[in-house]
Amino acid sequence: MKTLKDIQCGQTARVVKLEGAGAVRRRIMDMGITRGTQVMVRKVAPLGDPIEISVRGYSLSIRKNDAALIEVE
């Protein structure tokens, strides 16, 4: 499976599954990233961390470690 950190800048993907447990998973879900949500990678920082995405009509920056927990298709 691909994760959100593998998606290239400008591409859109749909969230299939959230990995992780407890507080980390809850924080990702609280940001609006849930199963079935469309996300678009807008920018990637020069050193690769963080990643800026568009989700549910707003921009959000997440760390690569968190993006690796989000499976997409």
SULVENBEL-V760931 format. One record per run of one state. SS is the DSSP state (helix for helix, strand for strand, loop for the rest). FROM is the first residue (numbers start at 1). TO is the last residue. If there is no record, write none. Layout:
# SULVENBEL-V760931
ss=SS from=FROM to=TO
ss=SS from=FROM to=TO
This chain:
# SULVENBEL-V760931
ss=loop from=1 to=1
ss=strand from=2 to=3
ss=helix from=4 to=6
ss=loop from=7 to=11
ss=strand from=12 to=18
ss=loop from=19 to=21
ss=helix from=22 to=30
ss=loop from=31 to=37
ss=strand from=38 to=44
ss=loop from=45 to=50
ss=strand from=51 to=55
ss=loop from=56 to=57
ss=strand from=58 to=62
ss=loop from=63 to=63
ss=helix from=64 to=67
ss=loop from=68 to=69
ss=strand from=70 to=72
ss=loop from=73 to=73
